[in-house]
Amino acid sequence: MNAHAPLSADKQAVANLLLVDETPDNIEYLSHQLHDHFDINFAGSGRMAIKLLNELPIDVVLINADNQNVDCQLLCSQCDLPVILFTKELYQQVLVDGYLWGAVDVMSSDVTTKEWICRINAHIAIDKLRRIPAKMLTSQNIERAQPSLSASLAHEYERAKVLLVDDSVNNIQVLNEILSKEYEIYFATNGQQAIDMAIELQPDLILLDVVMPRLNGYQVCQQLKSMQETKEIGIIFVTALNDDEDEAKGLELGAIDYITKPFNPHIVRARMHNHMELVQHRKMLSSLSMTDGLTDIANRRHFDQVMHRELHRAIRQQESLALMLIDIDHFKKYNDHYGHVNGDECLKEVAAVLDSCRVRMTDFVARYGGEEFAVILPNTTTEGAQVVADKILKAIEALDIEHINNADFGVVTVSIGVYCSVPLFNSSKEQLLAQADEALYQAKEQGRNRVVFALDQ
């Protein structure tokens, strides 16, 4: 069959589908299911499918695996787009073959309209996300993205973390054997333990059993998606429940996929690989969106996220947290005298020094705004914060950047205000920032080029 115009000219198309099927009844059935949500183009052969892929802006390809005269494996290999295979009878061998051929999903054609829409849109979103870095990452951006957010990010992403949640130790052991060669595996055997570990570990993906005592998987998913610290973590439900309604419910709660028991190693690995690839692309995009364009360190947005996370971690664990606000002394006068080009170079050099003064992988440096920077030191006492602050003062002064309008110093210096304490259970990010800011004000009032700690802690 030839491609045709959109079925409804006045509807707003979400995406363009190419349906490869040689059976008119199937075409009619799927058209009825999907035509209110997508523009659908048809191909009755592999040759026609390739022709349309070259001519039309297709977003996703749906191929009937039951086609007798279409080489599904060859067509999958020739598509540079997400391919979803569907079949009337979803046997294990069809699943395994489909993923080995390169399909992003293999599903029954008898699922509900809601599930069709959820899964098609999910794969379109994944594909769009995969393609963004190719457009965004110029050589300059790549160079910038790798070191900029601190070595800790690169270190943490070397081996992706997966949290297995199941009340059956046997199921955990099976999944561990399937995945442990590629991923760093953690496990929890009940819902509350899973929530606590997700907050602490920040895994890349969570494989979550649905049927568990006390908190079931759906309830755990709801809680994780409702919390700032865990809402972005991908959740894949793992369950013996294979009813369409169960799967649709999980997807509506925010899960990204469903894997049914008993486990097939090929299917588990293939789906994990697809979703982990998405995780890595999201991290790259996130690193770019959270990097200050001038100084190549973290920006204010990234600071806000890390500050929120570390404050709540310190409250939960009752550990001391240090927060520094750092301001370049008389920077307006520097800009007025030396010009904004030199001012930008000064900001870059100061940022590089601050980043080099981090003692541990968990220490965090960001440009807070203008000529102001922020440093977060988790699990750090007043003594430890003093050591880092003194190191920063000396390193900035040692840059020996001329600044004739900087009082008696003659070179660029900084003032530092520090909050350092075990935060109270009702402490907020704003309260800590206000205390550090007041200490910074006092450092300036007392003559600049010095460290002042907040008194009201």
C-alpha positions as CSV (number, residue, x, y, z in Angstrom):
1,M,0.0,0.0,0.0
2,N,1.2,3.5,-0.7
3,A,1.7,6.2,1.9
4,H,-1.2,8.5,2.3
5,A,-1.9,11.9,3.7
6,P,-2.7,12.3,7.4
7,L,-5.9,10.6,8.3
8,S,-7.3,13.8,9.9
9,A,-6.1,17.0,8.4
10,D,-7.2,19.1,11.4
11,K,-5.6,17.1,14.1
12,Q,-2.2,18.0,15.6
13,A,0.2,15.1,14.7
14,V,2.4,14.0,17.5
15,A,4.6,11.9,15.3
16,N,4.9,10.1,11.9
17,L,4.6,6.4,12.0
18,L,5.6,3.9,9.2
19,L,3.5,0.8,9.5
20,V,5.1,-2.2,7.6
21,D,2.4,-4.8,7.3
22,E,1.2,-7.0,4.3
23,T,-2.2,-7.8,5.9
24,P,-5.0,-5.3,5.3
25,D,-6.9,-6.4,8.4
26,N,-4.0,-5.6,10.6
27,I,-3.5,-2.2,8.9
28,E,-7.2,-1.4,9.5
29,Y,-7.0,-2.5,13.1
30,L,-3.9,-0.5,14.0
31,S,-5.1,2.5,12.1
32,H,-8.3,2.5,14.2
33,Q,-6.2,2.2,17.3
34,L,-3.7,5.0,16.5
35,H,-5.0,7.4,13.9
36,D,-6.2,10.0,16.5
37,H,-2.7,10.3,17.9
38,F,-0.3,9.8,15.0
39,D,0.1,10.4,11.3
40,I,0.3,6.9,9.8
41,N,2.1,5.9,6.6
42,F,1.9,2.3,5.2
43,A,4.2,0.0,3.4
44,G,3.3,-3.5,2.3
45,S,6.8,-4.6,1.5
46,G,10.4,-4.1,2.7
47,R,11.3,-2.3,-0.5
48,M,8.4,0.2,-0.1
49,A,9.4,0.7,3.5
50,I,12.9,1.7,2.6
51,K,11.6,4.0,-0.1
52,L,9.3,5.8,2.3
53,L,12.0,6.0,5.0
54,N,14.2,7.9,2.4
55,E,11.3,10.2,1.4
56,L,9.3,11.0,4.6
57,P,10.1,12.4,8.0
58,I,9.3,9.1,9.9
59,D,9.7,9.1,13.6
60,V,9.2,5.4,14.4
61,V,8.7,2.2,12.4
62,L,6.2,-0.5,13.3
63,I,6.8,-3.9,11.7
64,N,4.6,-6.9,11.9
65,A,6.9,-9.8,12.8
66,D,4.3,-12.2,11.3
67,N,4.9,-10.8,7.8
68,Q,5.6,-13.7,5.4
69,N,7.2,-11.7,2.6
70,V,9.1,-9.0,4.6
71,D,12.6,-9.8,5.9
72,C,12.2,-8.2,9.4
73,Q,15.8,-8.8,10.4
74,L,17.1,-7.1,7.2
75,L,14.6,-4.2,7.6
76,C,15.6,-3.7,11.2
77,S,19.3,-3.5,10.3
78,Q,18.6,-0.9,7.6
79,C,16.5,1.5,9.8
80,D,18.3,4.3,11.5
81,L,15.1,4.9,13.6
82,P,13.4,3.1,16.5
83,V,11.8,-0.1,15.3
84,I,8.9,-1.7,17.2
85,L,8.1,-5.3,16.2
86,F,4.7,-6.5,17.0
87,T,3.1,-10.0,16.7
88,K,-0.2,-11.7,17.4
89,E,1.5,-14.4,19.5
90,L,4.3,-13.1,21.7
91,Y,6.6,-16.1,22.1
92,Q,9.9,-15.9,23.9
93,Q,11.8,-16.7,20.7
94,V,10.1,-13.7,18.9
95,L,11.2,-11.5,21.8
96,V,14.8,-12.7,21.7
97,D,15.1,-12.5,17.9
98,G,13.6,-9.0,17.8
99,Y,16.0,-7.5,20.3
100,L,18.9,-9.3,18.6
101,W,17.9,-7.8,15.3
102,G,18.0,-4.3,16.8
103,A,14.3,-3.5,17.6
104,V,13.8,-1.2,20.5
105,D,10.6,-3.0,21.5
106,V,8.8,-6.2,20.8
107,M,5.1,-6.4,21.8
108,S,1.8,-8.0,21.3
109,S,-0.5,-6.4,18.7
110,D,-3.4,-7.0,21.1
111,V,-2.4,-4.5,23.8
112,T,-4.6,-1.5,24.7
113,T,-4.6,1.7,22.7
114,K,-3.2,3.4,25.8
115,E,-0.2,1.1,25.9
116,W,0.4,1.5,22.2
117,I,0.6,5.2,22.7
118,C,2.7,5.1,25.8
119,R,5.3,2.8,24.3
120,I,5.5,4.6,20.9
121,N,5.8,8.0,22.5
122,A,8.5,6.7,24.9
123,H,10.7,5.4,22.1
124,I,10.2,8.5,20.0
125,A,11.3,10.6,23.1
126,I,14.3,8.3,23.6
127,D,15.4,8.6,20.0
128,K,15.1,12.4,20.0
129,L,17.2,12.5,23.1
130,R,19.8,10.3,21.5
131,R,20.0,12.6,18.5
132,I,20.4,15.9,20.4
133,P,24.1,15.4,21.4
134,A,25.1,14.9,17.8
135,K,23.7,18.4,17.1
136,M,24.9,20.1,20.3
137,L,28.3,18.6,20.9
138,T,30.7,20.6,18.8
139,S,34.4,19.8,19.6
140,Q,34.4,22.8,21.9
141,N,31.4,21.6,23.8
142,I,32.8,18.1,24.1
143,E,36.0,19.5,25.5
144,R,34.0,21.6,27.9
145,A,31.6,19.0,29.0
146,Q,34.2,16.4,30.1
147,P,36.2,18.1,32.8
148,S,33.8,21.0,33.6
149,L,31.4,19.6,36.2
150,S,34.2,18.1,38.2
151,A,36.1,14.8,38.0
152,S,33.6,13.3,40.4
153,L,30.9,13.1,37.7
154,A,33.1,11.3,35.3
155,H,34.3,8.9,38.0
156,E,30.7,8.1,39.1
157,Y,29.6,7.3,35.6
158,E,32.4,4.8,34.8
159,R,30.2,1.9,35.9
160,A,26.4,2.5,35.9
161,K,24.6,1.6,39.1
162,V,21.5,-0.6,39.1
163,L,19.3,-1.2,42.2
164,L,17.4,-4.5,42.2
165,V,14.3,-4.5,44.4
166,D,12.6,-7.9,45.1
167,D,11.5,-9.7,48.2
168,S,12.7,-12.9,46.6
169,V,16.5,-13.4,47.1
170,N,16.4,-16.0,44.3
171,N,15.1,-13.4,41.8
172,I,17.8,-11.0,42.9
173,Q,20.4,-13.7,42.4
174,V,19.2,-14.4,38.9
175,L,19.2,-10.8,37.8
176,N,22.6,-10.2,39.4
177,E,24.0,-13.1,37.3
178,I,22.5,-11.5,34.2
179,L,23.7,-7.9,34.9
180,S,26.7,-7.9,37.2
181,K,29.3,-8.1,34.4
182,E,28.1,-4.7,33.0
183,Y,26.8,-2.8,36.0
184,E,27.4,-2.1,39.6
185,I,24.6,-4.0,41.4
186,Y,22.9,-3.1,44.6
187,F,19.8,-4.8,46.1
188,A,16.9,-4.2,48.5
189,T,14.3,-6.7,49.7
190,N,11.5,-4.4,50.6
191,G,9.9,-1.1,49.5
192,Q,11.1,1.1,52.3
193,Q,14.7,-0.1,52.0
194,A,14.5,0.5,48.3
195,I,13.4,4.1,48.8
196,D,16.2,4.8,51.4
197,M,18.8,3.2,49.1
198,A,17.6,5.1,46.0
199,I,18.0,8.4,47.9
200,E,21.5,7.5,49.1
201,L,22.9,5.7,46.1
202,Q,21.2,7.7,43.3
203,P,21.3,4.6,41.0
204,D,21.0,5.0,37.2
205,L,18.2,2.5,37.0
206,I,15.9,0.6,39.4
207,L,14.5,-2.8,38.6
208,L,11.4,-3.0,40.9
209,D,9.3,-5.9,41.7
210,V,5.5,-5.2,41.8
211,V,4.3,-7.7,44.3
212,M,6.0,-7.1,47.7
213,P,4.6,-7.1,51.3
214,R,3.8,-3.7,53.0
215,L,4.9,-1.3,50.2
216,N,4.2,-2.8,46.8
217,G,6.1,-1.8,43.7
218,Y,3.5,0.7,42.5
219,Q,3.6,2.5,45.9
220,V,7.4,2.6,45.9
221,C,7.3,4.0,42.3
222,Q,4.8,6.7,43.4
223,Q,7.0,7.8,46.3
224,L,10.2,7.8,44.3
225,K,8.6,9.9,41.6
226,S,7.2,12.4,44.1
227,M,10.6,13.2,45.7
228,Q,13.1,15.7,44.3
229,E,16.0,13.5,44.9
230,T,14.7,10.4,43.1
231,K,12.1,11.6,40.5
232,E,14.5,11.4,37.6
233,I,15.7,7.8,38.3
234,G,14.5,5.4,35.7
235,I,12.3,2.6,37.0
236,I,11.7,-0.7,35.2
237,F,9.0,-2.9,36.7
238,V,9.9,-6.6,37.0
239,T,6.9,-8.8,37.7
240,A,5.1,-12.0,37.0
241,L,2.0,-9.9,36.3
242,N,1.6,-9.7,32.5
243,D,-1.9,-8.3,32.2
244,D,-2.1,-5.3,29.9
245,E,-3.8,-3.2,32.6
246,D,-1.0,-3.9,35.0
247,E,1.6,-2.8,32.5
248,A,-0.4,0.3,31.6
249,K,-0.7,1.2,35.3
250,G,3.1,1.0,35.8
251,L,3.8,3.2,32.8
252,E,1.2,5.8,34.0
253,L,3.0,5.9,37.3
254,G,6.2,6.9,35.5
255,A,8.0,3.6,34.9
256,I,9.9,3.4,31.6
257,D,9.5,-0.3,30.9
258,Y,8.1,-3.6,32.1
259,I,10.0,-7.0,32.2
260,T,8.0,-10.1,33.0
261,K,9.1,-13.2,34.9
262,P,10.5,-15.7,34.3
263,F,13.6,-13.8,33.1
264,N,15.1,-14.3,29.7
265,P,18.7,-13.1,29.8
266,H,18.7,-11.8,26.2
267,I,15.6,-9.7,26.8
268,V,16.8,-8.3,30.1
269,R,20.2,-7.3,28.7
270,A,18.7,-5.8,25.6
271,R,16.2,-3.6,27.4
272,M,18.8,-2.6,30.0
273,H,21.2,-1.6,27.3
274,N,18.5,0.5,25.6
275,H,17.6,2.3,28.8
276,M,21.1,2.7,30.0
277,E,22.1,4.3,26.7
278,L,19.3,6.8,27.3
279,V,20.6,7.4,30.9
280,Q,24.0,8.3,29.5
281,H,22.6,10.7,26.9
282,R,20.5,12.4,29.6
283,K,23.7,12.8,31.7
284,M,25.5,14.4,28.9
285,L,22.7,16.8,28.2
286,S,22.4,17.5,31.9
287,S,26.1,18.2,32.1
288,L,25.8,20.7,29.3
289,S,22.7,22.4,30.7
290,M,24.3,22.7,34.1
291,T,27.7,24.1,33.1
292,D,28.5,27.8,33.2
293,G,29.3,28.8,29.7
294,L,32.2,31.2,30.7
295,T,34.0,29.4,33.5
296,D,33.3,25.7,32.6
297,I,32.4,24.9,36.1
298,A,28.8,24.1,37.4
299,N,26.2,26.8,37.1
300,R,23.6,28.1,39.5
301,R,21.0,25.5,38.4
302,H,23.4,22.7,39.2
303,F,24.3,24.3,42.5
304,D,20.7,24.4,43.6
305,Q,20.2,20.7,42.8
306,V,23.4,19.6,44.6
307,M,22.7,21.9,47.6
308,H,19.2,20.4,48.0
309,R,20.6,16.9,47.8
310,E,23.5,17.4,50.2
311,L,21.4,19.4,52.7
312,H,18.9,16.5,53.0
313,R,21.7,14.0,53.2
314,A,23.3,15.9,56.0
315,I,20.0,16.1,57.9
316,R,19.3,12.4,57.5
317,Q,22.7,11.3,58.5
318,Q,23.3,14.1,61.0
319,E,26.6,15.1,59.5
320,S,28.3,18.4,59.3
321,L,27.9,20.3,56.1
322,A,30.0,23.3,55.0
323,L,28.8,25.9,52.5
324,M,31.1,28.7,51.2
325,L,30.1,31.8,49.3
326,I,33.1,33.4,47.6
327,D,33.3,36.9,46.1
328,I,36.1,38.5,44.1
329,D,37.0,41.6,45.9
330,H,36.2,44.9,44.1
331,F,35.5,43.1,40.9
332,K,33.4,46.0,39.5
333,K,36.5,48.2,39.9
334,Y,38.5,45.5,38.1
335,N,36.1,45.5,35.2
336,D,36.0,49.3,35.0
337,H,39.8,49.6,34.9
338,Y,40.9,46.5,32.9
339,G,37.8,46.0,30.7
340,H,35.3,43.2,30.5
341,V,37.4,41.0,28.3
342,N,40.1,40.9,31.0
343,G,37.3,40.5,33.6
344,D,36.1,37.4,31.9
345,E,39.6,36.0,31.9
346,C,39.9,36.7,35.6
347,L,36.7,34.9,36.3
348,K,38.0,31.8,34.3
349,E,41.2,31.8,36.2
350,V,39.5,32.1,39.6
351,A,37.1,29.3,38.7
352,A,39.9,27.0,37.7
353,V,41.7,27.6,41.0
354,L,38.6,27.0,43.0
355,D,38.0,23.7,41.2
356,S,41.6,22.6,41.8
357,C,41.2,23.3,45.5
358,R,38.7,20.6,46.0
359,V,40.1,18.0,48.3
360,R,37.6,15.1,47.7
361,M,35.6,13.8,44.8
362,T,32.4,14.8,46.6
363,D,33.4,18.5,47.0
364,F,31.5,20.7,44.7
365,V,32.3,24.1,43.1
366,A,29.9,26.3,41.1
367,R,29.6,29.8,39.7
368,Y,26.8,31.3,41.9
369,G,26.4,34.5,39.9
370,G,28.4,37.3,38.5
371,E,31.7,37.4,40.4
372,E,30.4,35.1,43.1
373,F,31.2,31.4,43.5
374,A,29.9,28.7,45.9
375,V,31.6,25.6,47.3
376,I,29.8,22.7,49.0
377,L,31.8,20.4,51.3
378,P,29.7,17.4,52.4
379,N,30.6,15.8,55.8
380,T,33.1,18.5,56.7
381,T,33.8,20.0,60.1
382,T,34.7,23.6,60.8
383,E,38.4,22.6,60.9
384,G,38.2,21.0,57.5
385,A,36.4,23.9,56.0
386,Q,39.0,26.3,57.4
387,V,41.8,24.3,55.7
388,V,40.0,24.5,52.3
389,A,39.2,28.2,52.7
390,D,42.8,29.1,53.6
391,K,44.0,27.0,50.6
392,I,41.6,29.0,48.4
393,L,42.7,32.4,49.7
394,K,46.4,31.6,49.1
395,A,45.9,30.0,45.7
396,I,43.9,33.0,44.4
397,E,46.4,35.5,45.7
398,A,49.2,33.4,44.2
399,L,47.6,33.9,40.7
400,D,49.2,37.3,41.0
401,I,46.6,39.0,38.7
402,E,47.2,42.7,38.9
403,H,44.3,44.7,40.5
404,I,45.5,48.2,41.4
405,N,42.1,49.2,42.8
406,N,42.0,46.3,45.3
407,A,42.9,48.3,48.5
408,D,46.3,47.4,49.9
409,F,46.7,44.0,48.1
410,G,47.4,45.1,44.5
411,V,46.3,41.7,43.1
412,V,43.0,39.9,42.8
413,T,41.8,38.4,46.1
414,V,38.6,36.9,47.3
415,S,36.4,37.1,50.5
416,I,34.8,34.0,51.8
417,G,31.8,33.5,54.0
418,V,31.2,30.0,55.5
419,Y,28.3,28.2,57.1
420,C,29.5,25.0,58.8
421,S,27.3,22.9,61.1
422,V,25.1,19.9,61.4
423,P,21.8,21.3,59.9
424,L,18.6,21.1,61.9
425,F,15.8,18.9,60.7
426,N,13.8,21.9,59.6
427,S,16.8,23.7,58.0
428,S,16.3,25.0,54.5
429,K,18.7,25.8,51.7
430,E,17.7,29.5,51.9
431,Q,18.6,29.6,55.6
432,L,22.1,28.2,55.0
433,L,22.7,30.5,52.1
434,A,21.6,33.5,54.2
435,Q,24.0,32.6,57.0
436,A,26.9,32.1,54.5
437,D,26.0,35.4,52.8
438,E,26.0,37.3,56.1
439,A,29.4,35.8,56.9
440,L,30.6,36.9,53.4
441,Y,29.3,40.4,54.2
442,Q,31.3,40.5,57.4
443,A,34.5,39.3,55.6
444,K,34.2,42.3,53.3
445,E,33.5,44.7,56.2
446,Q,36.5,43.4,58.0
447,G,38.9,44.3,55.1
448,R,38.4,41.5,52.5
449,N,40.8,38.8,51.5
450,R,39.8,36.7,54.5
451,V,37.5,34.0,55.8
452,V,34.6,34.5,58.2
453,F,32.4,31.8,59.6
454,A,28.7,32.3,60.3
455,L,28.2,32.7,64.1
456,D,24.6,31.7,64.3
457,Q,24.8,28.0,63.6
